[in-house]
Amino acid sequence: MLIDRVEVLFKAGKGGAGKLSFRRNSKGPDGGNGGRGGDIYVHATSDITLLNQFSREVEILAEDGVPGGKDRRTGRDGEDLTILLPIGTSLLEKKTGKLIHELTKVGETILLCKGGKGGLGNWEFRSATNTTPKFAEPGQKGVHRKVVLSLKLIADFGLIGLPNAGKSSLLNELTNAKAGVADYPFTTLEPNLGIFENKCLADIPGLIKGASMGKGLGLEFLKHIEKVSMLIHCISSESNNPGEDYKIIREELKAFNPQLLKKKEIVLLTKSDLPKSSKLKDALPVSIYDPESIDKLKAILRKG
């Protein structure tokens, strides 16, 4: 199951304590500084399943800095931690709901939590008036943040339609995706992504009448359509009333967010190779078994 919203507590590492130490047979200070605590970064990738890593782990800790040592030895810095997140993830402060950052580009990296500074050892506090400082600093606490991670797919094209509209088969034909295909409702239980000539296609799981009210897969996937640039509305030629099928989906989009109706849209009549195919005005007939129809669709997608 695709996880698209989760709360995570991120804790950067604490700085190591400074050392309180004096050289042997001497009152001279030689305590070293503590290492800094590890930072926490987040890095955007195209893997939409990455929030699943938090299905059990809801607290992420970076390494603490190592305390300073004798002979002015500085403690090792805590290791930085980089967390991979899907593109389209919004990071929100749990307490205030304020947006921290939205990951919109594959490869971008941001610093989420800064590690604490290491404390100074007593060597750093020596002076002409205090040749034997008897104190050292503790390490500072790293930044702690309770963050809500909320995923909305970012794609150039979104395949939408009722169950069994042929979206997954079409995605597989156009891209290198391996979406599951079978002849029964809700074959696709989570979004699938594929790449067509550097453009991303998202197969949004089958919607049904009442989806905007939470019926069926409902609100879980309607929100993913908000980030899609263009809709590819698939209607099966097996339908007894393709016009009604089109209307059902459009009404659900409007009920969820009227702005969705303003998105550019291509209407496809899929499975057009079937002997008793329905007709729909202004829809492009297409079949994965008809290379010419697939080429026409590809030409449209290239123009975008």
C-alpha positions in Angstrom: 0.0 0.0 0.0 1.3 3.5 -0.9 1.8 5.7 2.1 1.3 9.4 1.1 1.1 11.1 4.5 3.1 10.4 7.7 4.4 12.3 10.8 8.1 11.9 11.6 10.2 13.3 14.4 13.6 14.4 13.0 16.5 14.9 15.5 19.8 16.2 14.5 22.8 15.0 16.5 23.9 16.7 19.7 27.4 18.2 19.8 30.1 16.4 21.8 31.1 17.9 25.1 34.4 19.7 25.5 37.0 17.9 27.6 38.1 19.2 31.0 41.7 17.9 31.3 45.2 18.9 32.4 48.6 17.6 31.2 50.4 15.2 33.5 52.9 16.7 35.9 51.6 20.1 34.9 48.6 22.3 35.6 48.4 23.3 31.9 45.0 22.6 30.3 44.8 20.2 27.4 41.1 19.4 27.0 40.0 19.2 23.4 36.8 20.3 21.7 33.8 18.1 21.1 32.7 17.2 17.5 29.6 18.7 16.0 26.3 16.7 15.8 25.2 15.3 12.5 22.9 17.2 10.2 19.8 15.8 8.6 19.2 16.4 4.9 16.3 15.4 2.7 16.9 14.5 -1.0 14.2 14.2 -3.7 14.0 11.2 -5.9 11.4 9.8 -8.4 10.5 6.8 -6.2 6.9 7.5 -5.0 7.0 4.6 -2.5 9.6 6.1 -0.3 7.2 7.3 2.4 6.6 3.6 3.1 10.0 3.6 4.9 8.2 5.3 7.8 5.5 2.7 8.2 7.2 1.7 11.4 10.1 4.2 11.9 8.6 7.6 13.0 11.8 8.9 14.7 14.9 9.7 12.7 18.1 10.4 14.6 21.4 11.7 13.3 24.6 10.7 15.1 25.9 12.7 18.1 29.3 14.3 18.0 32.1 12.6 20.0 33.4 14.4 23.1 36.8 16.0 23.1 39.8 14.2 24.4 43.0 14.8 26.3 46.1 16.3 24.5 43.8 18.8 22.8 42.2 16.0 20.6 39.0 17.2 18.9 36.1 14.7 19.0 34.8 13.3 15.7 31.8 15.0 14.1 28.6 13.1 14.1 27.8 11.5 10.7 25.3 13.5 8.6 22.1 11.7 7.6 20.4 12.0 4.2 16.8 10.9 3.9 15.4 10.1 0.5 11.9 11.3 -0.2 9.6 11.3 -3.3 9.4 14.3 -5.5 6.1 16.0 -4.8 6.5 15.7 -1.0 5.5 18.7 1.1 7.3 19.1 4.5 5.0 20.8 7.0 5.7 21.8 10.6 3.4 19.6 12.7 2.7 22.2 15.4 1.9 25.2 13.1 1.1 23.6 9.7 3.6 26.0 8.1 5.2 24.8 4.9 8.9 24.1 5.4 9.6 23.1 1.8 8.1 21.3 -1.2 10.3 18.9 -3.2 9.6 19.7 -6.8 12.8 18.6 -8.6 14.5 15.2 -8.7 18.0 15.6 -7.2 17.3 18.6 -5.0 18.6 18.4 -1.4 17.8 20.7 1.6 19.1 20.9 5.1 16.2 20.0 7.4 17.8 19.9 10.9 21.2 21.4 11.9 23.4 19.4 14.3 24.5 21.0 17.5 27.9 22.6 17.9 30.5 20.8 19.9 31.5 22.2 23.2 34.9 23.9 23.7 37.5 22.1 25.8 39.3 23.9 28.6 42.3 24.4 26.4 40.3 27.1 24.6 39.7 29.0 27.8 43.3 29.5 28.9 44.5 33.1 29.3 47.1 35.1 31.0 44.8 35.7 33.9 43.5 32.1 34.0 46.2 29.6 33.2 44.3 26.7 34.7 40.6 26.9 33.5 38.6 24.3 35.3 35.6 24.2 33.1 34.6 23.1 29.5 31.5 23.6 27.5 28.8 20.9 27.0 27.8 20.2 23.5 24.7 22.0 22.1 21.5 20.2 21.3 20.7 19.6 17.6 17.5 20.8 16.0 14.4 18.7 16.6 11.4 19.0 14.3 8.1 17.1 14.2 7.3 17.1 10.4 4.3 16.0 8.4 5.3 14.6 5.1 2.5 14.8 2.5 2.9 13.4 -1.0 1.1 14.6 -4.1 2.3 13.2 -7.4 4.0 15.5 -9.8 3.6 14.4 -13.4 3.2 15.8 -16.9 0.3 13.6 -17.7 -2.3 11.9 -15.4 -4.3 8.9 -16.7 -7.8 9.0 -15.2 -11.0 7.2 -15.7 -13.3 4.6 -14.3 -12.0 1.1 -13.3 -11.1 -1.1 -16.3 -10.7 1.9 -18.6 -7.4 0.5 -19.8 -5.1 3.0 -18.1 -2.6 0.6 -16.8 -2.2 -1.2 -20.1 -1.8 2.1 -21.9 0.9 3.2 -19.4 2.8 0.0 -19.9 2.6 0.5 -23.7 3.8 4.1 -23.6 6.5 3.7 -21.0 8.7 1.3 -19.2 6.2 0.9 -16.3 5.2 -2.6 -15.1 1.7 -1.8 -13.9 -0.5 -4.8 -13.0 -3.3 -5.5 -15.4 -6.4 -7.7 -15.0 -10.0 -7.7 -16.1 -11.7 -6.7 -12.8 -12.3 -3.4 -10.9 -9.5 -1.7 -8.9 -6.6 -3.7 -10.4 -4.5 -0.6 -9.7 -4.6 0.0 -5.9 -1.9 2.7 -5.9 -0.5 5.2 -8.5 2.0 3.9 -11.0 4.5 6.1 -12.8 6.3 5.8 -16.2 8.5 7.9 -18.3 7.7 8.7 -22.0 10.5 10.7 -23.7 11.5 12.5 -20.4 7.9 13.2 -19.5 6.3 11.6 -16.5 2.9 9.8 -16.8 0.9 8.8 -13.7 -1.7 6.1 -13.7 -4.2 7.4 -11.1 -6.3 4.5 -9.7 -9.8 4.0 -10.9 -12.3 6.5 -9.7 -16.0 5.9 -9.3 -19.1 7.9 -8.7 -18.9 9.3 -5.1 -15.1 9.3 -5.0 -15.1 12.9 -4.0 -17.0 11.9 -0.9 -14.6 9.1 -0.1 -16.4 6.2 -1.8 -14.2 3.5 -3.2 -10.6 4.6 -3.3 -11.9 8.1 -3.0 -9.9 10.9 -1.6 -6.7 8.8 -1.3 -6.0 9.4 -5.0 -8.1 12.4 -6.2 -5.5 14.7 -4.5 -2.8 13.3 -6.7 -4.5 14.8 -9.8 -4.0 18.3 -8.5 -0.3 18.3 -9.4 -0.7 16.8 -12.9 -0.2 19.2 -15.8 -2.5 17.5 -18.3 -5.3 14.9 -17.9 -5.6 11.9 -20.2 -9.2 10.8 -19.7 -9.6 7.1 -20.6 -13.1 5.7 -21.4 -13.5 2.1 -22.4 -15.1 1.3 -25.7 -16.8 -1.6 -23.9 -19.0 0.9 -22.0 -22.7 1.0 -22.8 -22.7 4.7 -22.2 -19.3 6.3 -22.7 -20.8 9.8 -22.5 -22.1 9.1 -19.0 -18.7 7.6 -18.0 -17.1 10.9 -19.0 -19.6 12.9 -17.1 -19.2 10.8 -13.9 -15.5 11.5 -13.7 -15.8 15.2 -14.5 -18.4 15.6 -11.8 -16.1 14.0 -9.3 -13.2 16.2 -10.3 -15.4 19.3 -9.9 -16.7 18.2 -6.5 -13.2 17.6 -5.2 -11.6 20.8 -6.7 -13.3 22.9 -9.4 -9.8 24.0 -10.6 -9.2 20.5 -11.9 -11.7 21.1 -14.7 -9.4 23.9 -16.0 -6.6 21.5 -16.7 -5.8 20.6 -20.3 -7.4 17.2 -21.2 -7.2 14.5 -23.9 -10.1 12.1 -24.1 -9.3 8.6 -25.3 -11.7 5.8 -26.2 -9.6 2.8 -25.2 -9.8 -0.8 -26.4 -10.9 0.4 -29.8 -9.8 -2.9 -31.4 -12.9 -4.7 -29.9 -15.5 -5.7 -32.4 -18.4 -3.9 -30.8 -16.6 -0.7 -29.8 -18.7 2.3 -28.6 -18.2 5.7 -30.2 -17.7 9.0 -28.5 -17.5 12.4 -30.2 -14.2 14.3 -29.9 -12.5 11.2 -28.4 -9.4 9.6 -29.9 -9.8 5.9 -30.5 -6.8 4.0 -29.2 -5.7 0.4 -28.7 -2.5 -1.1 -27.5 -2.9 -3.6 -30.3 -3.1 -0.8 -32.9 0.4 0.8 -33.4 -1.0 3.5 -35.6 -3.4 4.8 -32.9 -0.5 4.6 -30.3 1.7 6.7 -32.6 -1.1 9.3 -32.9 -1.3 9.5 -29.1 2.5 9.8 -28.8 2.5 12.7 -31.2 -0.1 14.5 -29.1 2.0 13.8 -25.9 5.1 15.2 -27.5 3.3 18.5 -28.1 2.2 18.4 -24.5 
